[in-house]
Amino acid sequence: MFLKRFYDEQLAHASYLIGCYATGEAMVIDPNRSIDQYIQAASDEAMRIIAVTETHIHADFLSGSRELAQRTESTLYLSDEGDTDWKYAFANEPNVRLIKHGDVIEIGRIKLDVWHTPGHTPEHLAFVITDQADTQEPLGAFTGDFIFVGDVGRPDLLDRVAGYKDTMEKGARTLYQSLQKFTTAMPDHLLLFPAHGAGSACGKALGGVPVSVLGYQKKVNWALKCKTEQEFVDGVLSGQPEPPLYFKEMKRMNKVGPAILGPLKIPIQLLPSALANKDAFVIDIRPASAVRIGFFPGSVGVASCRLCRSFATWTGWHAPYDKDIMIISNTQEDMVAATRSMESIGLDHVIGWVPFDSIPSNQIEKINLISVEDAIGRNALGEVNILDVRGRSEYEEGHIPGVTWIPFGYLESRLADIPTDKPLVIHCAGGNRSPIAYTVLRKQGFRNLFEMSAGYKGYLATGGEVDRTLLEV
């Protein structure tokens, strides 16, 4: 048996290619849209992809399953579990085979038993793999967003991003029951191959180890150590990170059928005058340090994927799906990498890019910087307001007393909550998100802005007072 793991650092997403050397047949599980990597890897092993599948309707990236199956003329296996709201809209395409709990997929001498593992989502599946060339004992399981290393899938996303109401507790109890059934039935030696790792918003405590063993997870994974269902429900529904706003769009697009990208295209270079197009979304992908020195008002500054692992997620908080996108970049190479990254979350409408050096200097602004000491001193005198744009868990762990708290991804939807009676000082943890927040608010017409680029870490270094007041649920 052949097994290869692919990992997207930005999305903390893992996908897998498995193959049988005896027959030369292979299968891909949970592919992203960079489908050439799977085709090349199979070719390198003298294998051909005959099957593609996914564990569930993903929320954090746009699936490559549909396009990969079409390109390789493979069978696409999709879940037929869950209610009518969780059925694939493209299930009637000729290469699609719907599968349920108890079904078996065979790739040469490799067997995958299909397990229905609801809770994270109603249609979620896990695939238990057996290498029949060696034994009839299962080797491992591709667990998707069911069991992670150190964590389990979150059951709150249907309420928080998919528009459902009052599903969180029911989903948590369903997930607990799924875990009990699966962990009781499976041997402790079972290898676990999850679909996400550390840094993913699909859980709150994902580990960085790429693979684990069920028996070990029973000893160290908080969720598998819970003694009662209520203990699990309380634990899994608390402390979850804010899900990026684009998750809702990913659910919709993955359900109706991701668009087929086809051959990769390189966006054209545009004249600076193109930036005057008010109907387009402009993203500046240069480093935060460069944006501070000068940026085009009306652009949103998010350091590119070659410079920031969170580029796709942070872009997904702000970029619209119903507008054309233009990129400001230092180089074409960075622009192409950013375009590919945006395609991974379905932002396909990049119409071109503008070299930053080509923009006239009279159209450029600098970010107004302020030191921690100056910001805190002026705040004490009532001369400024301070805006904390970190996440909820960060804020509750400790924050500057008296600040306004709005996570940077929610700024556009909460403009009315931002104080405007005094100059506004923006900070995050250490200066990566605050330039995004600054440019977002500048785009929205705010002018009297400052960035405390040293962030909360800089404030802690001064020994300032820390407020740990918890927010109301």
DAJO-V398159 format. One record per helix or strand. SS is the DSSP state (H for helix, E for strand). FROM is the first residue (numbers start at 1). TO is the last residue. If there is no record, write none. Layout:
SS;FROM;TO
SS;FROM;TO
//
This chain:
E;2;8
E;13;20
E;25;29
H;36;44
E;48;53
H;65;72
E;75;79
H;84;86
E;96;99
E;104;107
E;110;116
E;125;131
E;140;144
E;147;147
E;152;152
H;157;160
H;168;185
E;191;194
E;196;196
E;212;213
H;214;220
H;222;225
H;229;236
H;246;256
E;268;269
H;272;276
E;281;284
H;288;293
E;295;296
E;299;301
H;311;318
E;325;329
H;332;343
E;350;355
H;356;358
H;361;363
E;364;365
E;369;369
H;372;380
E;384;388
H;392;397
E;399;399
E;404;405
H;408;410
H;412;417
E;423;427
H;434;443
E;449;451
H;455;461
E;467;467
//
